[in-house]
Amino acid sequence: METLLALARDPAAWAALATLVAMEVVLGIDNLIFISILTNKLHEDIREKARRIGIGLALLMRLGLLATIAVIVALTEPVITLFGRGVSWRDIILIAGGAFLVWKATREIHHHVTPETEEEKAESAGQAAALGFAAAIGQILVLDLVFSIDSIITAVGMTEHVPIMFVAVIAAVTVMLVAATPLANFINRNPTIVMLALAFLIMIGMTLIADGLGTHVPKGYIYTAMAFSCAVEGLNMLARRRRTHAAGAAPPGH
């Protein structure tokens, strides 16, 4: 208790907390995009439930990982050597998670660009009804694990105070919980955003693989590219809306 009070009186601790919360929220964007796209494929009645369960399990997973910081830090120690370079469990997890993300996003892009017959649509709907919820939660958990380990290692590198890490993680996941449904609804209303988000997931997956292989890509580059792409798409959406409005306002025969 004395330690917590001492941290509460320390301005440096508050600065570290604010910085770490901001960092955790930014790192959570990747996970949130994946959850939004995945849950939008479910029946409308269970989408919200799947998001809450997925994000809730992400919170429990991150808090559990924080409780075993020594184990998490040990994940950065090399366990095997490939091509003269030490490979840690963190590297292996990042490579596997990145490969899964690339595979999943590529599969979703293929699904969106390939027209389905009526029989295939009926079959897909039947499979989604039978396996959709459980499969979605399972896939969310797989990516939660990857993003959680990366997030916790980032937290460990930014501060040595475990209470600050706990508060930052809880705050970041709370933001994710609040933002999940508005983001998912926005993506669902704008089909072109779906393709853009899937492209983001491929980029993020390749970044995870590169990081696992020892080539670190600064996060600033990734998020700057994402922000620029979103700005361009925003202009496209505005142009389409104005054209639609102009066409609707034009008098008949013109």
N, C-alpha and C positions, 0 to 999 in steps of 0.2 A: 504493500500500500504506500509506503514511503517513497518507493521508486516511482510509482505512478504520479504522486504529488510533485515529486521533483521534476519529472518530465513536463507536467502541466505548467510549471512555473518557468520552464526553459524556453525562451523565444526560438532558439535553434531547433528544438524539438518540433515546435509548431511549423516552422519553415520546412523542415524535413517531411512532416506529415502532409502539408499542402502540396509539396512537390511530388511526393509518392502517390497521393490520391490522383493527381492529374496524370501521372505516368500510368497508373493502373487503369484509369478510365480510357486512355488512348490505346493501351494494349488490349483492352476489352472490346474495341471496335471490331477487330477481326472475328472474334468469337460471336459477337452479336449479329454480324452480317450472315454468318453461317447458320445460326439458329433461326434467323428470320426467314431465310430462303427455305430451309428444311421444314419448318413448321407450317409455312404457307401451302405446302403440298398436302397437309392433313385436312380432314373434314373441319369445316368452320367451327363446329361445336367443341372440338377438342384442341384447337390451336393454342388458345390462351393457357389451357392447362399444361400442355406440353412445354410451352415457353417457361412457365413458372417452375415446373419440375426441373427442367434442364438447367435453368439459372440457379435454382435453389441447390441442386446437386453440385453445381460449380462452386458455390459458396462453401458448402460443406467440404468439398475436395480441397479447396485452397486453404481453409482453416486447418484441415487435417495435415496438409503438407507443411504448413507453418509450425505445427506442433512437433514436427520431425525435421527441423532445420538442419541438424547435423547430417541427416541422411541425404537431404536435398543438396547440401554443399558437396557431399561426397560423390554425388552424381556427376560432378565436373571432373573427377579424377579419371585418367585414362584406364580402360580395362583391357583393351586390345590395341594392337598396332597394325595399321594398314598403310602400305606404301610409305613407310617411314614416319607416319604420323599417328600419334596416340588418339584413340577414339574412346570417348566416355559414354556412359549410359545416357546422359543428356543429349549427346550427338545422335545416338541411335534413336532415341525417342523423337527428336526433331526431324530426322530423316524419314522415319516411318510416318509421323504425323503429316509432314509435308507431302509425302507421296499419296497418302490417303486423301488429303485435301485436293490435290491436283486431279486424282482419279475421280473423286466425287463431283468436282466442278465441271470437269470435261464430260462426264456422264450426263449431268444436268443440261449442259449446253447442247449436247447431242439430242437430248429429249426435246428441247425447245425448238430446234431447227429442223427436226425430222417429223414430217406430218404422220399422224397415226390414222389407221383405218378405224371404223366404228368398232370392230371386234377387238382391236388392240386397246382402244379406249376403255371398253367394258372390262377387259382383262386387267388393265392397269388399275381401274377403279376398284375392282374386286380385291386385288392384291393390297392396295392401299388400305382398304377397309379392314383386312385381316391382319396385316403386319405393320401398318403405318405407324401407329403410336409407339409400339415397343421398339421398332427399328429406328424411329426418329430419336427416341431417348437414348438408345445405345450409341448411335452415331454422335449425338451431342456430347455424351460422356467421353467418347474417344478423343474428340477435339478439345473438350474441356481439360482433359489430362495434359495434353500437349501445351495448351496455352497457359494452364495453371503452373506447370513447372517453369516455363519461361518467365511468367509473371513473378513467381516467388523468388527465383534466382535474381531477377532484377531488383526486387525489394531488399534482398539480403545484401546486394551490392551497394544500395543507396543508404541504408541505415543499419545500425547494429542493435537497435531497440525493438524487441519483439512486440511490445504493446502498440507501437506506432505501425508496425506491419499489419497487425490484426485490424486496427481501426481503418487503415487505408484500404485493405482488401474488402472489408465490410461496406465501406462507403462506395467503392468502385462497383461492387456487385449490385448494390442498391440502385445506383444510377443505371446499370444495365437492365435491372428489373423494370424500372420506370420507363426506360426508352424502348424496350423490346417491342411492345405492341404498336406504338406509333410508327416505328421504323418498319416493322413487318407490314403494316397496313399501307404505308407509303410505297413500299416495294411492290406490293400486290396490285396497287392501283396503276402503277406505271410499268408496263411490260419491258420497256427499254432499260429501266433501272435494274431489272432482274439480270439481264445479260451483262451490264456493267458490273454488278456485284459479283457475278460468277467469274468475270475476268479478274476482279480484285482477288478472289479466292485463289485463282491459279497463280497470280503474282505472289501472294502471301505464301502459298505452298512451296513455290520455287525458292522463295527467300529462306524458308525454314530448312529446306534441303541444303541450300548453299551454306547456311549457318552451321548445320550439322557436319558438313564436309570441310569446315574450317575457313570458309570465305564469308566474313561478316559484312552484311549490307546495312549501313546506317538506317535506323528507323525513320529519320527525318526525310530521307530520299523517298521511302515508300509512301509515307503519309502526304508528302508534297505532291507526288504523282497522283495519288488518290484524290486529293483536294482539287487539283487541276482538272482531272477527268470529270469530277462531279460538277465543277463550274461550267465546263463545256456542255455537259449533258443538261444542266439547268438552263443554259441559253437555248439549246435545242427544244426543250420542253416549252419554254416561253414562246419561241417562234411558232411551234406547232399550235399552241393555244390561241395565239393571235390570228393565225391563218384560219383556224376553225371558227373563231368568233367572227372574223371578217366574212367568211363564207356564209355563216348563219345570218348575218345582218344584211347581206346583199339582197336587193329586191328581186323578185322572180323575173327570169328572162335575162338577167345580167350575170 
